[in-house]
Amino acid sequence: MPNPDAIAAEILRQTEARGADKSICPSEVARALEPGEDAWRRLMGAVRAAAIRLAREGRVEVLRKGKPVDPALEIRGVIRLRIVASTSQ
């Protein structure tokens, strides 16, 4: 299993590549790091945790139903991730 820093780096790589006007699904990150069907599913909790950490640092936004959510709150359900506009190139 990739370490938390590798997961965070992949989240940032994918969200920066997609740009501030589009988002990614956390499963895209998990599949990039662990392509096997069972392997990427087991990685989803770690991807969500890394995404929330990056959101708390102000580097990405966690979206629910297309709207940013406060990373300090419990985030449940389907989420998407987007780079924060001020940090994208």
Phi, psi and omega in degrees: 000134178297151178282164183303326179292322178293322178294314179299319179297321179291322176300312181296319179299312183290319181290323177295319180296325182283328179095164186289346181264000179226163182233168177238160174267138177305331179295334177297321178292312181300318181291328178292325183274327182220088187291340180294143185308307181289325183296313183292327179295321178293337182276347187302319179298319179292324178294314178299317180298317179295321179296318179294320177299315179296325177293320178295331177279354179081019183264330176226163173250139172263127183248138170235124181054038176080001182241140178299143176242153180289119181291349177283341179271164175290126182254116181239157175085195183286130178232163170228164184235142180219141177294145176288132188307320184290344180256353179277160184261000000 
